[in-house]
Each structure stands twice: as C-alpha cells, then as structure tokens.
Amino acid sequence: MLEKSLKGGLIVVGALNLGGSVALLPNAVGVVEVAVEKGAHTILLPISSRKQLFELSDDMATRINIQFYSEPTDALLKALLE
C-alpha cells in the first residue's frame, strides 16, 4: 500500500478494536515463542502486553528483539523505519 518494504524477520502482532485502541494479547509469551521458532528477528507487540513477558524464558528473550507500540500508527512507523 505504501510501496515500501518492511524489514525482514519482522512480525507485528495486535488487533485493532472498533474504538481505535489496540486489544490486549491473551498469550504474549506463546506468540513470542512461536515467532522465534518461525525465524523472526524482531517482534512488535502492544505495550499492554509488556507485563506478560516477565514469564518469557531467558533463552527466548535473548533470541528476539522485542519492541512495543502504543497505537497502530506507531507500529507502522516502527516497521517502516527499522
């Protein structure tokens, strides 16, 4: 749509609600684990999922770059600027 490539190995996770806010992920740790297994290098998660990641193993945390976004436009900019 913007005719720009995104960074390889990037996964953007999150759902947009009707009101425009980003929905909470029910299992952020599981999502990160699957992303690592599939070869992702960076994952963008909603900031509301940050507290769930305390349960992420040290091995998984060192194998992926986790970044957070507060709104969908923030995620888009981070995906394009990387």
C-alpha positions as YAML, in Angstrom:
chain: A
units: angstrom
residues:
- id: 1
  name: MET
  ca: [0.00, 0.00, 0.00]
- id: 2
  name: LEU
  ca: [2.80, 2.42, 0.82]
- id: 3
  name: GLU
  ca: [5.11, 0.81, -1.74]
- id: 4
  name: LYS
  ca: [7.79, 0.32, 0.90]
- id: 5
  name: SER
  ca: [9.39, -2.89, 2.07]
- id: 6
  name: LEU
  ca: [9.37, -3.90, 5.68]
- id: 7
  name: LYS
  ca: [12.39, -5.22, 7.50]
- id: 8
  name: GLY
  ca: [12.91, -8.98, 7.01]
- id: 9
  name: GLY
  ca: [12.21, -11.18, 10.02]
- id: 10
  name: LEU
  ca: [9.72, -8.68, 11.47]
- id: 11
  name: ILE
  ca: [6.40, -9.72, 12.99]
- id: 12
  name: VAL
  ca: [3.77, -7.19, 14.05]
- id: 13
  name: VAL
  ca: [1.18, -8.54, 16.49]
- id: 14
  name: GLY
  ca: [-2.02, -6.97, 17.78]
- id: 15
  name: ALA
  ca: [-5.65, -6.38, 16.97]
- id: 16
  name: LEU
  ca: [-7.37, -3.05, 16.49]
- id: 17
  name: ASN
  ca: [-10.69, -2.51, 18.33]
- id: 18
  name: LEU
  ca: [-13.63, -0.61, 16.85]
- id: 19
  name: GLY
  ca: [-12.79, 2.35, 19.08]
- id: 20
  name: GLY
  ca: [-9.28, 2.56, 17.63]
- id: 21
  name: SER
  ca: [-7.42, 1.10, 20.59]
- id: 22
  name: VAL
  ca: [-5.17, -1.95, 20.44]
- id: 23
  name: ALA
  ca: [-6.55, -5.11, 22.07]
- id: 24
  name: LEU
  ca: [-4.65, -6.99, 24.78]
- id: 25
  name: LEU
  ca: [-2.98, -10.20, 23.63]
- id: 26
  name: PRO
  ca: [-4.26, -13.20, 25.58]
- id: 27
  name: ASN
  ca: [-0.92, -15.11, 25.40]
- id: 28
  name: ALA
  ca: [2.00, -12.83, 24.54]
- id: 29
  name: VAL
  ca: [4.62, -15.35, 25.70]
- id: 30
  name: GLY
  ca: [3.22, -18.02, 23.37]
- id: 31
  name: VAL
  ca: [3.21, -15.58, 20.47]
- id: 32
  name: VAL
  ca: [6.86, -14.66, 21.06]
- id: 33
  name: GLU
  ca: [7.85, -18.33, 21.31]
- id: 34
  name: VAL
  ca: [6.17, -19.15, 18.00]
- id: 35
  name: ALA
  ca: [7.78, -16.11, 16.38]
- id: 36
  name: VAL
  ca: [11.24, -17.31, 17.45]
- id: 37
  name: GLU
  ca: [10.50, -20.83, 16.20]
- id: 38
  name: LYS
  ca: [9.48, -19.42, 12.82]
- id: 39
  name: GLY
  ca: [12.72, -17.44, 12.50]
- id: 40
  name: ALA
  ca: [11.63, -13.92, 13.43]
- id: 41
  name: HIS
  ca: [14.33, -11.48, 14.50]
- id: 42
  name: THR
  ca: [12.09, -8.65, 15.73]
- id: 43
  name: ILE
  ca: [8.54, -8.59, 17.06]
- id: 44
  name: LEU
  ca: [6.36, -5.54, 17.62]
- id: 45
  name: LEU
  ca: [3.86, -6.02, 20.45]
- id: 46
  name: PRO
  ca: [1.23, -3.76, 22.01]
- id: 47
  name: ILE
  ca: [2.55, -2.05, 25.14]
- id: 48
  name: SER
  ca: [-0.36, -3.55, 27.09]
- id: 49
  name: SER
  ca: [1.32, -6.98, 26.70]
- id: 50
  name: ARG
  ca: [4.56, -5.88, 28.36]
- id: 51
  name: LYS
  ca: [3.79, -7.29, 31.81]
- id: 52
  name: GLN
  ca: [3.08, -10.76, 30.40]
- id: 53
  name: LEU
  ca: [6.63, -11.04, 29.10]
- id: 54
  name: PHE
  ca: [8.08, -11.42, 32.61]
- id: 55
  name: GLU
  ca: [7.23, -15.11, 32.15]
- id: 56
  name: LEU
  ca: [9.32, -15.36, 28.96]
- id: 57
  name: SER
  ca: [12.37, -17.61, 29.37]
- id: 58
  name: ASP
  ca: [15.82, -16.03, 29.29]
- id: 59
  name: ASP
  ca: [16.73, -18.09, 26.21]
- id: 60
  name: MET
  ca: [13.75, -16.78, 24.24]
- id: 61
  name: ALA
  ca: [14.34, -13.21, 25.39]
- id: 62
  name: THR
  ca: [17.90, -13.27, 24.05]
- id: 63
  name: ARG
  ca: [16.91, -14.71, 20.68]
- id: 64
  name: ILE
  ca: [14.50, -11.95, 19.60]
- id: 65
  name: ASN
  ca: [14.33, -8.16, 19.67]
- id: 66
  name: ILE
  ca: [11.06, -7.14, 21.33]
- id: 67
  name: GLN
  ca: [9.70, -3.66, 20.63]
- id: 68
  name: PHE
  ca: [6.45, -2.14, 21.79]
- id: 69
  name: TYR
  ca: [3.91, 0.20, 20.24]
- id: 70
  name: SER
  ca: [1.05, 2.16, 21.76]
- id: 71
  name: GLU
  ca: [-1.13, 2.64, 18.69]
- id: 72
  name: PRO
  ca: [-1.31, 1.21, 15.15]
- id: 73
  name: THR
  ca: [0.36, 4.23, 13.52]
- id: 74
  name: ASP
  ca: [3.26, 3.85, 15.95]
- id: 75
  name: ALA
  ca: [3.64, 0.20, 14.88]
- id: 76
  name: LEU
  ca: [3.59, 1.18, 11.22]
- id: 77
  name: LEU
  ca: [6.27, 3.81, 11.69]
- id: 78
  name: LYS
  ca: [8.50, 1.44, 13.65]
- id: 79
  name: ALA
  ca: [8.08, -1.25, 10.98]
- id: 80
  name: LEU
  ca: [8.98, 1.14, 8.18]
- id: 81
  name: LEU
  ca: [11.84, 2.96, 9.88]
- id: 82
  name: GLU
  ca: [13.78, -0.09, 11.02]
...
